[in-house]
Amino acid sequence: SIIGSIAAVGIALGVIVIGSVSELRTDVRTEIQSFRTEVRAEMQSFRAEVRADIHAVEARLSAVEQRQAKTEGLLEGLRDAITARSAQDPPARETPA
């Protein structure tokens, strides 16, 4: 009878341990799935922010390129005007003293 009681207690403890391990596995799996979902959402948010930042930089770069092209055009026009003006100026005459 003592051996039967020890066996019954052993079996009961085994069932409790197995049940606890099974419940622990379920909890861990649930936590992992929750974590994965959270990480995916954060990564998507991060990607969206990076894309927005890249588009903003592209827009600013485009504006700088346009201003640079305008400045280059103005400088070329100024150079052409100076060249044309110096070609049209008559040579300086000496005035009698």
Backbone bond lengths (Angstrom), bond angles and torsions (degrees), N, CA, C in turn:
res aa  C-N    CA-C-N  psi(-1)  N-CA   C-N-CA  omega(-1)  CA-C   N-CA-C  phi
1 S - - - 1.446 - - 1.515 111.71 -
2 I 1.333 118.42 -35.54 1.468 120.46 177.24 1.521 109.41 -68.53
3 I 1.293 116.48 -39.47 1.464 120.28 178.92 1.525 109.52 -65.16
4 G 1.318 116.25 -39.34 1.466 120.36 177.52 1.515 110.99 -64.05
5 S 1.332 116.92 -40.37 1.467 120.63 178.59 1.523 110.95 -66.24
6 I 1.329 116.86 -42.36 1.469 120.93 178.99 1.527 109.69 -63.76
7 A 1.312 115.77 -41.01 1.467 120.07 178.68 1.522 110.10 -64.78
8 A 1.308 117.95 -41.46 1.466 121.56 179.93 1.529 110.46 -64.80
9 V 1.339 116.13 -43.40 1.473 120.04 178.32 1.520 109.56 -64.46
10 G 1.322 117.72 -41.18 1.467 121.72 178.59 1.512 111.37 -62.03
11 I 1.316 115.52 -43.86 1.472 119.90 178.98 1.525 109.91 -65.12
12 A 1.320 117.28 -42.90 1.466 121.13 179.47 1.524 110.36 -62.23
13 L 1.328 117.66 -44.92 1.466 120.75 177.65 1.524 111.10 -62.82
14 G 1.323 116.94 -39.82 1.464 120.79 177.31 1.522 111.64 -61.01
15 V 1.322 115.74 -43.75 1.468 120.16 178.96 1.526 110.13 -63.78
16 I 1.330 116.63 -42.06 1.473 120.42 179.29 1.526 110.35 -63.75
17 V 1.326 117.42 -44.91 1.472 121.31 179.83 1.522 110.21 -63.07
18 I 1.316 117.20 -46.48 1.468 120.96 179.80 1.522 110.33 -61.94
19 G 1.326 116.70 -42.55 1.469 120.37 177.56 1.517 111.73 -63.40
20 S 1.330 117.10 -40.69 1.461 120.79 179.20 1.518 111.25 -65.89
21 V 1.327 116.50 -42.41 1.462 120.38 178.96 1.523 110.28 -63.60
22 S 1.314 116.20 -41.92 1.458 120.39 179.08 1.523 110.56 -63.12
23 E 1.326 116.58 -43.84 1.468 120.97 179.01 1.532 110.47 -65.33
24 L 1.318 116.10 -38.90 1.463 121.05 178.19 1.524 110.60 -63.85
25 R 1.327 116.80 -42.56 1.470 120.35 176.68 1.526 111.37 -59.81
26 T 1.311 116.16 -43.95 1.463 120.86 179.09 1.522 110.23 -61.71
27 D 1.334 116.88 -44.23 1.462 120.57 179.00 1.529 111.63 -62.83
28 V 1.314 116.50 -42.48 1.466 120.80 -179.94 1.526 110.13 -64.58
29 R 1.319 117.20 -44.16 1.464 120.31 178.14 1.528 111.42 -60.78
30 T 1.313 116.31 -42.35 1.466 120.25 178.51 1.525 110.84 -63.03
31 E 1.322 116.70 -43.18 1.467 120.97 179.12 1.525 111.22 -64.17
32 I 1.333 116.28 -41.38 1.463 120.31 179.67 1.523 110.23 -63.99
33 Q 1.324 117.32 -44.33 1.466 120.49 178.53 1.519 110.94 -62.64
34 S 1.311 116.91 -41.05 1.460 121.14 177.72 1.527 110.59 -63.02
35 F 1.314 116.05 -43.79 1.464 121.13 178.88 1.525 110.99 -62.57
36 R 1.320 116.81 -44.41 1.469 120.68 178.65 1.524 111.04 -59.93
37 T 1.316 116.15 -43.89 1.465 120.19 179.41 1.521 110.66 -62.17
38 E 1.310 115.97 -43.21 1.465 120.90 179.58 1.531 111.43 -64.32
39 V 1.321 116.74 -43.15 1.465 120.93 179.80 1.527 110.25 -65.16
40 R 1.318 117.26 -42.34 1.469 120.07 177.96 1.525 111.42 -60.48
41 A 1.316 116.72 -43.16 1.465 120.21 179.27 1.525 110.97 -63.60
42 E 1.323 116.59 -42.33 1.461 119.98 178.73 1.520 111.48 -65.80
43 M 1.315 117.32 -38.96 1.470 120.63 178.44 1.522 111.31 -65.14
44 Q 1.323 117.00 -40.56 1.462 119.96 177.54 1.520 110.75 -64.15
45 S 1.311 116.40 -40.37 1.463 120.69 177.57 1.524 110.20 -64.30
46 F 1.318 116.48 -43.35 1.465 120.96 179.34 1.524 110.51 -62.88
47 R 1.321 116.97 -44.29 1.469 120.59 178.47 1.529 111.00 -60.73
48 A 1.304 116.84 -41.73 1.464 120.40 178.85 1.526 110.72 -62.93
49 E 1.324 117.23 -41.10 1.460 120.86 178.12 1.528 110.94 -64.27
50 V 1.315 116.47 -42.85 1.469 120.06 -179.69 1.524 109.73 -64.52
51 R 1.322 116.66 -43.79 1.467 119.43 178.42 1.525 111.18 -60.69
52 A 1.316 117.21 -42.27 1.463 120.94 178.41 1.526 110.40 -62.66
53 D 1.326 116.64 -42.14 1.462 120.24 178.52 1.527 111.27 -64.11
54 I 1.313 116.69 -41.08 1.469 120.43 179.17 1.522 110.05 -64.29
55 H 1.323 117.59 -42.51 1.469 120.40 178.49 1.520 110.62 -63.49
56 A 1.320 117.59 -38.05 1.465 120.92 178.44 1.528 110.40 -65.09
57 V 1.322 116.66 -42.31 1.470 120.34 178.44 1.526 110.28 -65.01
58 E 1.328 116.87 -41.08 1.466 120.35 178.12 1.524 110.95 -61.22
59 A 1.313 116.94 -41.81 1.466 120.65 179.69 1.526 110.71 -64.71
60 R 1.334 116.55 -42.75 1.467 120.07 179.15 1.525 110.62 -65.56
61 L 1.325 117.02 -41.04 1.463 120.92 178.70 1.519 110.64 -63.35
62 S 1.306 116.90 -41.23 1.463 120.87 177.81 1.529 111.04 -60.90
63 A 1.334 116.42 -42.42 1.469 120.03 178.57 1.528 110.64 -64.05
64 V 1.323 117.42 -40.51 1.466 120.64 178.46 1.526 110.25 -64.82
65 E 1.317 116.91 -41.66 1.468 120.19 178.57 1.527 110.87 -61.48
66 Q 1.329 116.64 -41.71 1.466 119.89 179.26 1.524 111.04 -64.38
67 R 1.333 116.92 -42.97 1.466 119.87 178.88 1.529 110.68 -65.90
68 Q 1.315 117.03 -38.39 1.460 120.67 178.55 1.526 110.26 -64.24
69 A 1.317 117.47 -42.74 1.463 120.97 178.48 1.526 110.48 -62.58
70 K 1.308 117.02 -40.68 1.470 120.90 178.46 1.524 110.13 -64.28
71 T 1.316 117.29 -43.34 1.465 121.33 179.23 1.524 110.49 -63.57
72 E 1.319 116.86 -42.45 1.463 119.84 177.66 1.524 110.97 -61.85
73 G 1.320 116.84 -40.87 1.460 120.17 178.01 1.514 111.77 -63.62
74 L 1.323 117.09 -41.81 1.461 120.31 177.77 1.524 111.14 -64.20
75 L 1.318 117.88 -41.91 1.467 120.81 178.93 1.527 111.51 -64.83
76 E 1.317 117.15 -40.05 1.468 119.80 177.32 1.522 110.76 -64.31
77 G 1.317 117.10 -41.68 1.462 120.67 177.74 1.517 111.63 -63.53
78 L 1.317 116.50 -40.47 1.465 120.93 178.50 1.526 110.08 -65.34
79 R 1.322 116.74 -43.89 1.470 120.56 178.00 1.524 110.60 -60.96
80 D 1.330 117.89 -44.51 1.466 121.32 179.31 1.517 111.16 -63.83
81 A 1.333 116.69 -39.76 1.465 119.83 179.46 1.528 110.51 -65.99
82 I 1.314 117.54 -41.33 1.467 120.39 179.20 1.520 110.14 -66.35
83 T 1.317 117.07 -41.46 1.466 120.87 179.63 1.522 110.46 -64.60
84 A 1.328 116.71 -44.17 1.468 120.48 -179.52 1.518 110.47 -66.07
85 R 1.300 117.83 -38.39 1.473 121.32 -178.11 1.522 110.40 -68.68
86 S 1.317 117.57 -42.23 1.467 119.36 -179.42 1.521 110.31 -68.66
87 A 1.321 118.29 -28.69 1.468 120.91 177.66 1.519 110.43 -73.90
88 Q 1.323 120.24 -26.77 1.454 123.63 -177.78 1.523 113.02 -90.33
89 D 1.302 118.82 -19.30 1.467 120.84 -179.19 1.520 109.45 -66.86
90 P 1.354 116.97 130.09 1.469 119.13 177.39 1.534 108.16 -72.16
91 P 1.308 114.88 156.16 1.458 117.56 178.20 1.532 109.92 -62.77
92 A 1.275 116.75 148.96 1.458 121.16 -178.65 1.520 109.16 -69.70
93 R 1.322 115.35 134.73 1.468 121.29 178.93 1.512 109.30 -96.93
94 E 1.285 112.46 145.67 1.454 115.85 176.75 1.515 108.32 -85.59
95 T 1.276 116.90 135.79 1.469 120.98 179.33 1.534 108.22 -94.64
96 P 1.339 115.17 139.46 1.477 117.72 179.88 1.521 110.03 -65.02
97 A 1.239 114.20 143.78 1.465 118.88 -179.49 1.473 115.00 -88.90
